[in-house]
Amino acid sequence: MDSFNRGQLLLVGLPRSGTTWIAKLIDSNPDIVYRHEPDTEFRMNVPVIINSDDTGCEQLISEYCGNIFNRKGVRVCGKQPFFKKAYFNLFTEQLFRISVLVAKLSSRVGISSKIIEVINSKNKKAKLFWKSIESAGRVGAILKAVPDIKVIYVVRSPYGQIASVIDGEARQKFTDTGSSADDYGFFEYLLTTKLARDRGLTMEHVVSMTKLQRLALRWLLHNEHALTEIDKSPHGAIIIRYEDVCVNPEKEAKDIFVFLGLQWYPQTKEFLSNKTDEDKYYSVFKSPINSMEKWKEKLTAEDVEVIDQVIKGTKSASLYGVV
């Protein structure tokens, strides 16, 4: 559907920043056509960090975003829970759900299968929405390349995000078996950002840091770059704190919907009320408050001080009262 090439919606943030929960909150709207992390399965052919003075990426990004609707892999279209959609009828909804089940079963034996998704073309309210944890460093370039896109950038406190990464690596929840603190190849990209250049940071500085300091620096450089780029396109993007959504989910959700031009339906309120205290790492039904404060069980006061020393004096840090 060519109409989905215009007016796209994007939610982006660092891994372990609550993006999946907030994305599903938005997906609970009956008019949303959701694509879950398409740029993780179908890679963009552009750098993971793009600075404002970089050239040659806009056309590639525009073409990529223009094809997101057609990404119908099971990982991209099959992220549960599913919600009632206004653009499905009873038959097309069941066809979609059955095709997801078949695709998941097929993938277990190495067979790739596309999802069958028949959208009522007469429904003019349907909006394409995708979520990314790969493109935080590309936000500015995406806003330039797709001028009518609306972007929500999610920031989670450094303590919560770092503690969750450490926990996930200890529990082997990630496909990458190495520690993100030791991903020096990615730090090479981060060192090209304005803040890193202003501070004169080099790979020697990075290598000399402890793992906790490197995780804090990764949080800082990635978020600071995104916030700086968003400042240049204030009308196409908003910044939200994960913690604010946890504390007052319905109010924050309604504000997000207003920005995205979405109507409020009871289905979203039902999703927000459907939570448990289960400790499933990727669950979207955990208690938001418990998830928000879980880092306090993982990090010591000394750990917090180490993180604060790395991030202080920046816009990202000021979001959490660190000056």
Secondary structure, DSSP 8 states (H G I E B T S, - for coil): -GGGGSS-EEEEE-TTSSHHHHHHHHHTSTTEEEEE-HHHHS--SS-SS--TT--S-HHHHHHHHHTGGG---HHHH--S-----TT--HHHHHHHHHHHHHHHHHHTTT----------TT-TT-EEEEEESS-GGGHHHHHHHSTT-EEEEEE--HHHHHHHHHHHHHTT-SS--S-GGG-HHHHHHHTTSHHHHHTT--HHHHHHS-HHHHHHHHHHHHHHHHHHHHHTSTTSEEEEEHHHHHHSHHHHHHHHHHHHT----HHHHHHHH--B----TT-S-B-HHHHHHGGGGT--HHHHHHHHHHH-SSHHHHTTT--
